[in-house]
Amino acid sequence: MKTCAVGQVELGMALLRPARLTPSDFKALIRQRGWQMADAAARWAIQPATLSRVAADPDRETRWDDLVRALPALTRRERAAATAARLQLYPPRPRAAKFLPVAPATKEGPLSTPALPPFAWVEEEDEDFSAYETSGNGFRYQGYVGLGSELVVVVEIGSFAPEGATLVVTDTRLGMHPDAGAQEEYLCESPHGTTLWLEPDQMDDWVVSTGKTRQGF
């Protein structure tokens, strides 16, 4: 009887104090279920920066691991819809465009710079979740977006790419976040051959990954 009781306690401890997901496993499980970190944060009504901190904490509370495991698996269409809905609910703050795409020269005229879409302004005093701002780790796409990755546009990017277009990542580089933090940036090529460097925050707003990689890059 005593041995049985000890075994029951061990089983109970495993249920009440389970091993936590590692930071990489935590993020990977969110991605495997088809979610972007920013969209998962919107579902749970927290700032994306908060979710990034939770993900990076190996001693996070067990409830966070339970939330990730309970996320419903999304199809590609549902993932795009979740991102589009997030942008509707929490319009991104205006950001200065540091890198502008340049269209290749044509017979009709000189090089042209496509116009980027306008941003919706958010009142400065609204500092709760209704003033949602996509932010966080500048390397949050590293590891699952790289050379040859396909990205689907969920919000029209001016004259660069319409909604529904598929972009391909042709290069990456180390850049600087407006808050002076390092970030990885991705050179994306449109179906028309024009290119545009996207920062992680812009990727949160404008594109979703298909999970596919084209060969030859």
Secondary structure, DSSP 8 states (H G I E B T S, - for coil): -HHHHHHHHHHHHHHHS-----HHHHHHHHHHTT--HHHHHHHTTS-HHHHHHHHH-TT--HHHHHHHHT-----HHHHHHHHHHHHHHS-----------BB--BTTBS-B-----------TT--SGGG----S-TTTTTTTS-TTEEEEESS-BTTTB-TT-EEEEEEEEEEE-TTS-EEEEEEEE-TTS-EEEE-HHHHHHHEEEEEEE-S--
